[in-house]
C-alpha cells in the first residue's frame, strides 16, 4: 500500500479511510498525518 499524499510504501502506522466525496479508499502515512499534508482523491476532492 502507498500513502495517497507522498506515495511512500506503508506497512504500519497509517490510517485508511473513505473519501468523503466519492467513497474511494484513501491511505495516509504517519508523517503526512502529523504535518497535515494535503491529499487529493482521483475524484478531485482535496483534504488536509
mmCIF file of the N, C-alpha and C atoms, coordinates in Angstrom:
data_MODEL
# 
_entry.id   MODEL 
# 
loop_
_atom_site.group_PDB 
_atom_site.id 
_atom_site.type_symbol 
_atom_site.label_atom_id 
_atom_site.label_alt_id 
_atom_site.label_comp_id 
_atom_site.label_asym_id 
_atom_site.label_entity_id 
_atom_site.label_seq_id 
_atom_site.pdbx_PDB_ins_code 
_atom_site.Cartn_x 
_atom_site.Cartn_y 
_atom_site.Cartn_z 
_atom_site.occupancy 
_atom_site.B_iso_or_equiv 
_atom_site.pdbx_formal_charge 
_atom_site.auth_seq_id 
_atom_site.auth_comp_id 
_atom_site.auth_asym_id 
_atom_site.auth_atom_id 
_atom_site.pdbx_PDB_model_num 
ATOM 1   N N  . UNK A 1 1  ? 0.838   -1.176 0.000  1.00 0.00 ? 1  UNK A N  1 
ATOM 2   C CA . UNK A 1 1  ? 0.000   0.000  0.000  1.00 0.00 ? 1  UNK A CA 1 
ATOM 3   C C  . UNK A 1 1  ? 0.882   1.238  0.000  1.00 0.00 ? 1  UNK A C  1 
ATOM 4   N N  . UNK A 1 2  ? 0.353   2.306  -0.579 1.00 0.00 ? 2  UNK A N  1 
ATOM 5   C CA . UNK A 1 2  ? 1.101   3.567  -0.644 1.00 0.00 ? 2  UNK A CA 1 
ATOM 6   C C  . UNK A 1 2  ? 0.270   4.711  -0.085 1.00 0.00 ? 2  UNK A C  1 
ATOM 7   N N  . UNK A 1 3  ? 0.964   5.663  0.528  1.00 0.00 ? 3  UNK A N  1 
ATOM 8   C CA . UNK A 1 3  ? 0.330   6.858  1.065  1.00 0.00 ? 3  UNK A CA 1 
ATOM 9   C C  . UNK A 1 3  ? -0.206  7.695  -0.100 1.00 0.00 ? 3  UNK A C  1 
ATOM 10  N N  . UNK A 1 4  ? -1.436  8.143  0.013  1.00 0.00 ? 4  UNK A N  1 
ATOM 11  C CA . UNK A 1 4  ? -2.054  8.961  -1.029 1.00 0.00 ? 4  UNK A CA 1 
ATOM 12  C C  . UNK A 1 4  ? -1.355  10.307 -1.159 1.00 0.00 ? 4  UNK A C  1 
ATOM 13  N N  . UNK A 1 5  ? -0.813  10.848 -0.065 1.00 0.00 ? 5  UNK A N  1 
ATOM 14  C CA . UNK A 1 5  ? -0.175  12.166 -0.074 1.00 0.00 ? 5  UNK A CA 1 
ATOM 15  C C  . UNK A 1 5  ? 1.239   12.143 -0.655 1.00 0.00 ? 5  UNK A C  1 
ATOM 16  N N  . UNK A 1 6  ? 2.094   11.239 -0.133 1.00 0.00 ? 6  UNK A N  1 
ATOM 17  C CA . UNK A 1 6  ? 3.509   11.256 -0.520 1.00 0.00 ? 6  UNK A CA 1 
ATOM 18  C C  . UNK A 1 6  ? 3.921   10.063 -1.381 1.00 0.00 ? 6  UNK A C  1 
ATOM 19  N N  . UNK A 1 7  ? 3.020   9.112  -1.561 1.00 0.00 ? 7  UNK A N  1 
ATOM 20  C CA . UNK A 1 7  ? 3.260   7.933  -2.399 1.00 0.00 ? 7  UNK A CA 1 
ATOM 21  C C  . UNK A 1 7  ? 4.301   6.976  -1.818 1.00 0.00 ? 7  UNK A C  1 
ATOM 22  N N  . UNK A 1 8  ? 4.581   7.104  -0.517 1.00 0.00 ? 8  UNK A N  1 
ATOM 23  C CA . UNK A 1 8  ? 5.537   6.230  0.165  1.00 0.00 ? 8  UNK A CA 1 
ATOM 24  C C  . UNK A 1 8  ? 4.853   4.913  0.535  1.00 0.00 ? 8  UNK A C  1 
ATOM 25  N N  . UNK A 1 9  ? 5.587   3.801  0.414  1.00 0.00 ? 9  UNK A N  1 
ATOM 26  C CA . UNK A 1 9  ? 5.078   2.496  0.836  1.00 0.00 ? 9  UNK A CA 1 
ATOM 27  C C  . UNK A 1 9  ? 4.811   2.526  2.343  1.00 0.00 ? 9  UNK A C  1 
ATOM 28  N N  . UNK A 1 10 ? 3.667   2.008  2.768  1.00 0.00 ? 10 UNK A N  1 
ATOM 29  C CA . UNK A 1 10 ? 3.335   1.950  4.191  1.00 0.00 ? 10 UNK A CA 1 
ATOM 30  C C  . UNK A 1 10 ? 3.052   0.508  4.593  1.00 0.00 ? 10 UNK A C  1 
ATOM 31  N N  . UNK A 1 11 ? 3.520   0.150  5.788  1.00 0.00 ? 11 UNK A N  1 
ATOM 32  C CA . UNK A 1 11 ? 3.261   -1.177 6.329  1.00 0.00 ? 11 UNK A CA 1 
ATOM 33  C C  . UNK A 1 11 ? 2.657   -1.082 7.721  1.00 0.00 ? 11 UNK A C  1 
ATOM 34  N N  . UNK A 1 12 ? 2.950   0.013  8.431  1.00 0.00 ? 12 UNK A N  1 
ATOM 35  C CA . UNK A 1 12 ? 2.391   0.225  9.760  1.00 0.00 ? 12 UNK A CA 1 
ATOM 36  C C  . UNK A 1 12 ? 2.263   1.725  10.015 1.00 0.00 ? 12 UNK A C  1 
ATOM 37  N N  . UNK A 1 13 ? 1.602   2.091  11.084 1.00 0.00 ? 13 UNK A N  1 
ATOM 38  C CA . UNK A 1 13 ? 1.390   3.492  11.447 1.00 0.00 ? 13 UNK A CA 1 
ATOM 39  C C  . UNK A 1 13 ? 0.771   4.311  10.322 1.00 0.00 ? 13 UNK A C  1 
ATOM 40  N N  . UNK A 1 14 ? -0.309  3.822  9.783  1.00 0.00 ? 14 UNK A N  1 
ATOM 41  C CA . UNK A 1 14 ? -1.033  4.553  8.754  1.00 0.00 ? 14 UNK A CA 1 
ATOM 42  C C  . UNK A 1 14 ? -2.518  4.514  9.067  1.00 0.00 ? 14 UNK A C  1 
ATOM 43  N N  . UNK A 1 15 ? -3.273  5.348  8.390  1.00 0.00 ? 15 UNK A N  1 
ATOM 44  C CA . UNK A 1 15 ? -4.717  5.352  8.551  1.00 0.00 ? 15 UNK A CA 1 
ATOM 45  C C  . UNK A 1 15 ? -5.345  5.148  7.184  1.00 0.00 ? 15 UNK A C  1 
ATOM 46  N N  . UNK A 1 16 ? -6.473  4.463  7.180  1.00 0.00 ? 16 UNK A N  1 
ATOM 47  C CA . UNK A 1 16 ? -7.194  4.167  5.946  1.00 0.00 ? 16 UNK A CA 1 
ATOM 48  C C  . UNK A 1 16 ? -8.633  4.660  6.133  1.00 0.00 ? 16 UNK A C  1 
ATOM 49  N N  . UNK A 1 17 ? -9.121  5.473  5.192  1.00 0.00 ? 17 UNK A N  1 
ATOM 50  C CA . UNK A 1 17 ? -10.492 5.966  5.289  1.00 0.00 ? 17 UNK A CA 1 
ATOM 51  C C  . UNK A 1 17 ? -11.051 6.202  3.899  1.00 0.00 ? 17 UNK A C  1 
ATOM 52  N N  . UNK A 1 18 ? -12.348 6.411  3.822  1.00 0.00 ? 18 UNK A N  1 
ATOM 53  C CA . UNK A 1 18 ? -13.006 6.636  2.541  1.00 0.00 ? 18 UNK A CA 1 
ATOM 54  C C  . UNK A 1 18 ? -13.095 8.126  2.239  1.00 0.00 ? 18 UNK A C  1 
ATOM 55  N N  . UNK A 1 19 ? -12.938 8.466  0.978  1.00 0.00 ? 19 UNK A N  1 
ATOM 56  C CA . UNK A 1 19 ? -13.077 9.852  0.528  1.00 0.00 ? 19 UNK A CA 1 
ATOM 57  C C  . UNK A 1 19 ? -14.503 10.314 0.844  1.00 0.00 ? 19 UNK A C  1 
ATOM 58  N N  . UNK A 1 20 ? -14.660 11.488 1.459  1.00 0.00 ? 20 UNK A N  1 
ATOM 59  C CA . UNK A 1 20 ? -15.998 11.966 1.786  1.00 0.00 ? 20 UNK A CA 1 
ATOM 60  C C  . UNK A 1 20 ? -16.834 12.308 0.549  1.00 0.00 ? 20 UNK A C  1 
ATOM 61  N N  . UNK A 1 21 ? -16.176 12.498 -0.578 1.00 0.00 ? 21 UNK A N  1 
ATOM 62  C CA . UNK A 1 21 ? -16.873 12.855 -1.815 1.00 0.00 ? 21 UNK A CA 1 
ATOM 63  C C  . UNK A 1 21 ? -17.355 11.627 -2.586 1.00 0.00 ? 21 UNK A C  1 
ATOM 64  N N  . UNK A 1 22 ? -16.440 10.663 -2.824 1.00 0.00 ? 22 UNK A N  1 
ATOM 65  C CA . UNK A 1 22 ? -16.783 9.531  -3.696 1.00 0.00 ? 22 UNK A CA 1 
ATOM 66  C C  . UNK A 1 22 ? -16.728 8.169  -3.010 1.00 0.00 ? 22 UNK A C  1 
ATOM 67  N N  . UNK A 1 23 ? -16.119 8.095  -1.828 1.00 0.00 ? 23 UNK A N  1 
ATOM 68  C CA . UNK A 1 23 ? -16.048 6.834  -1.107 1.00 0.00 ? 23 UNK A CA 1 
ATOM 69  C C  . UNK A 1 23 ? -14.835 5.976  -1.424 1.00 0.00 ? 23 UNK A C  1 
ATOM 70  N N  . UNK A 1 24 ? -13.946 6.435  -2.318 1.00 0.00 ? 24 UNK A N  1 
ATOM 71  C CA . UNK A 1 24 ? -12.729 5.674  -2.643 1.00 0.00 ? 24 UNK A CA 1 
ATOM 72  C C  . UNK A 1 24 ? -11.798 5.667  -1.434 1.00 0.00 ? 24 UNK A C  1 
ATOM 73  N N  . UNK A 1 25 ? -11.114 4.553  -1.222 1.00 0.00 ? 25 UNK A N  1 
ATOM 74  C CA . UNK A 1 25 ? -10.216 4.416  -0.082 1.00 0.00 ? 25 UNK A CA 1 
ATOM 75  C C  . UNK A 1 25 ? -9.004  5.324  -0.201 1.00 0.00 ? 25 UNK A C  1 
ATOM 76  N N  . UNK A 1 26 ? -8.666  5.994  0.899  1.00 0.00 ? 26 UNK A N  1 
ATOM 77  C CA . UNK A 1 26 ? -7.500  6.862  0.997  1.00 0.00 ? 26 UNK A CA 1 
ATOM 78  C C  . UNK A 1 26 ? -6.608  6.311  2.095  1.00 0.00 ? 26 UNK A C  1 
ATOM 79  N N  . UNK A 1 27 ? -5.299  6.297  1.857  1.00 0.00 ? 27 UNK A N  1 
ATOM 80  C CA . UNK A 1 27 ? -4.327  5.818  2.836  1.00 0.00 ? 27 UNK A CA 1 
ATOM 81  C C  . UNK A 1 27 ? -3.356  6.956  3.126  1.00 0.00 ? 27 UNK A C  1 
ATOM 82  N N  . UNK A 1 28 ? -3.114  7.216  4.407  1.00 0.00 ? 28 UNK A N  1 
ATOM 83  C CA . UNK A 1 28 ? -2.195  8.283  4.792  1.00 0.00 ? 28 UNK A CA 1 
ATOM 84  C C  . UNK A 1 28 ? -1.178  7.758  5.786  1.00 0.00 ? 28 UNK A C  1 
ATOM 85  N N  . UNK A 1 29 ? 0.102   8.053  5.554  1.00 0.00 ? 29 UNK A N  1 
ATOM 86  C CA . UNK A 1 29 ? 1.164   7.615  6.461  1.00 0.00 ? 29 UNK A CA 1 
ATOM 87  C C  . UNK A 1 29 ? 1.207   8.521  7.696  1.00 0.00 ? 29 UNK A C  1 
ATOM 88  N N  . UNK A 1 30 ? 1.923   8.072  8.697  1.00 0.00 ? 30 UNK A N  1 
ATOM 89  C CA . UNK A 1 30 ? 2.026   8.793  9.959  1.00 0.00 ? 30 UNK A CA 1 
ATOM 90  C C  . UNK A 1 30 ? 2.635   10.182 9.747  1.00 0.00 ? 30 UNK A C  1 
ATOM 91  N N  . UNK A 1 31 ? 3.648   10.300 8.905  1.00 0.00 ? 31 UNK A N  1 
ATOM 92  C CA . UNK A 1 31 ? 4.314   11.579 8.690  1.00 0.00 ? 31 UNK A CA 1 
ATOM 93  C C  . UNK A 1 31 ? 3.376   12.604 8.042  1.00 0.00 ? 31 UNK A C  1 
ATOM 94  N N  . UNK A 1 32 ? 2.639   12.199 7.024  1.00 0.00 ? 32 UNK A N  1 
ATOM 95  C CA . UNK A 1 32 ? 1.718   13.121 6.347  1.00 0.00 ? 32 UNK A CA 1 
ATOM 96  C C  . UNK A 1 32 ? 0.578   13.529 7.268  1.00 0.00 ? 32 UNK A C  1 
ATOM 97  N N  . UNK A 1 33 ? 0.108   12.607 8.089  1.00 0.00 ? 33 UNK A N  1 
ATOM 98  C CA . UNK A 1 33 ? -0.942  12.933 9.056  1.00 0.00 ? 33 UNK A CA 1 
ATOM 99  C C  . UNK A 1 33 ? -0.418  13.925 10.075 1.00 0.00 ? 33 UNK A C  1 
ATOM 100 N N  . UNK A 1 34 ? 0.813   13.734 10.560 1.00 0.00 ? 34 UNK A N  1 
ATOM 101 C CA . UNK A 1 34 ? 1.387   14.598 11.589 1.00 0.00 ? 34 UNK A CA 1 
ATOM 102 C C  . UNK A 1 34 ? 1.592   16.025 11.088 1.00 0.00 ? 34 UNK A C  1 
ATOM 103 N N  . UNK A 1 35 ? 1.969   16.171 9.830  1.00 0.00 ? 35 UNK A N  1 
ATOM 104 C CA . UNK A 1 35 ? 2.195   17.515 9.296  1.00 0.00 ? 35 UNK A CA 1 
ATOM 105 C C  . UNK A 1 35 ? 0.998   18.048 8.517  1.00 0.00 ? 35 UNK A C  1 
ATOM 106 N N  . UNK A 1 36 ? -0.111  17.333 8.594  1.00 0.00 ? 36 UNK A N  1 
ATOM 107 C CA . UNK A 1 36 ? -1.355  17.721 7.912  1.00 0.00 ? 36 UNK A CA 1 
ATOM 108 C C  . UNK A 1 36 ? -1.131  17.947 6.425  1.00 0.00 ? 36 UNK A C  1 
ATOM 109 N N  . UNK A 1 37 ? -0.325  17.085 5.812  1.00 0.00 ? 37 UNK A N  1 
ATOM 110 C CA . UNK A 1 37 ? -0.070  17.176 4.375  1.00 0.00 ? 37 UNK A CA 1 
ATOM 111 C C  . UNK A 1 37 ? -1.348  16.978 3.578  1.00 0.00 ? 37 UNK A C  1 
ATOM 112 N N  . UNK A 1 38 ? -1.522  17.758 2.548  1.00 0.00 ? 38 UNK A N  1 
ATOM 113 C CA . UNK A 1 38 ? -2.727  17.679 1.723  1.00 0.00 ? 38 UNK A CA 1 
ATOM 114 C C  . UNK A 1 38 ? -2.740  16.387 0.912  1.00 0.00 ? 38 UNK A C  1 
ATOM 115 N N  . UNK A 1 39 ? -3.941  15.937 0.607  1.00 0.00 ? 39 UNK A N  1 
ATOM 116 C CA . UNK A 1 39 ? -4.106  14.780 -0.278 1.00 0.00 ? 39 UNK A CA 1 
ATOM 117 C C  . UNK A 1 39 ? -5.185  15.118 -1.282 1.00 0.00 ? 39 UNK A C  1 
ATOM 118 N N  . UNK A 1 40 ? -5.123  14.482 -2.433 1.00 0.00 ? 40 UNK A N  1 
ATOM 119 C CA . UNK A 1 40 ? -6.117  14.708 -3.464 1.00 0.00 ? 40 UNK A CA 1 
ATOM 120 C C  . UNK A 1 40 ? -6.604  13.364 -3.975 1.00 0.00 ? 40 UNK A C  1 
ATOM 121 N N  . UNK A 1 41 ? -7.908  13.179 -3.928 1.00 0.00 ? 41 UNK A N  1 
ATOM 122 C CA . UNK A 1 41 ? -8.525  11.956 -4.418 1.00 0.00 ? 41 UNK A CA 1 
ATOM 123 C C  . UNK A 1 41 ? -8.653  12.043 -5.935 1.00 0.00 ? 41 UNK A C  1 
ATOM 124 N N  . UNK A 1 42 ? -8.795  10.891 -6.579 1.00 0.00 ? 42 UNK A N  1 
ATOM 125 C CA . UNK A 1 42 ? -8.975  10.850 -8.036 1.00 0.00 ? 42 UNK A CA 1 
ATOM 126 C C  . UNK A 1 42 ? -10.210 11.619 -8.484 1.00 0.00 ? 42 UNK A C  1 
ATOM 127 N N  . UNK A 1 43 ? -11.212 11.739 -7.599 1.00 0.00 ? 43 UNK A N  1 
ATOM 128 C CA . UNK A 1 43 ? -12.447 12.444 -7.956 1.00 0.00 ? 43 UNK A CA 1 
ATOM 129 C C  . UNK A 1 43 ? -12.267 13.955 -7.934 1.00 0.00 ? 43 UNK A C  1 
ATOM 130 N N  . UNK A 1 44 ? -11.115 14.439 -7.396 1.00 0.00 ? 44 UNK A N  1 
ATOM 131 C CA . UNK A 1 44 ? -10.845 15.872 -7.333 1.00 0.00 ? 44 UNK A CA 1 
ATOM 132 C C  . UNK A 1 44 ? -10.967 16.458 -5.945 1.00 0.00 ? 44 UNK A C  1 
ATOM 133 N N  . UNK A 1 45 ? -11.510 15.690 -4.996 1.00 0.00 ? 45 UNK A N  1 
ATOM 134 C CA . UNK A 1 45 ? -11.631 16.190 -3.622 1.00 0.00 ? 45 UNK A CA 1 
ATOM 135 C C  . UNK A 1 45 ? -10.250 16.362 -3.016 1.00 0.00 ? 45 UNK A C  1 
ATOM 136 N N  . UNK A 1 46 ? -10.012 17.489 -2.343 1.00 0.00 ? 46 UNK A N  1 
ATOM 137 C CA . UNK A 1 46 ? -8.740  17.760 -1.674 1.00 0.00 ? 46 UNK A CA 1 
ATOM 138 C C  . UNK A 1 46 ? -8.999  17.938 -0.184 1.00 0.00 ? 46 UNK A C  1 
ATOM 139 N N  . UNK A 1 47 ? -8.181  17.279 0.608  1.00 0.00 ? 47 UNK A N  1 
ATOM 140 C CA . UNK A 1 47 ? -8.346  17.383 2.067  1.00 0.00 ? 47 UNK A CA 1 
ATOM 141 C C  . UNK A 1 47 ? -7.022  17.609 2.763  1.00 0.00 ? 47 UNK A C  1 
ATOM 142 N N  . UNK A 1 48 ? -7.107  18.020 4.015  1.00 0.00 ? 48 UNK A N  1 
ATOM 143 C CA . UNK A 1 48 ? -5.886  18.255 4.801  1.00 0.00 ? 48 UNK A CA 1 
ATOM 144 C C  . UNK A 1 48 ? -5.270  16.972 5.317  1.00 0.00 ? 48 UNK A C  1 
# 
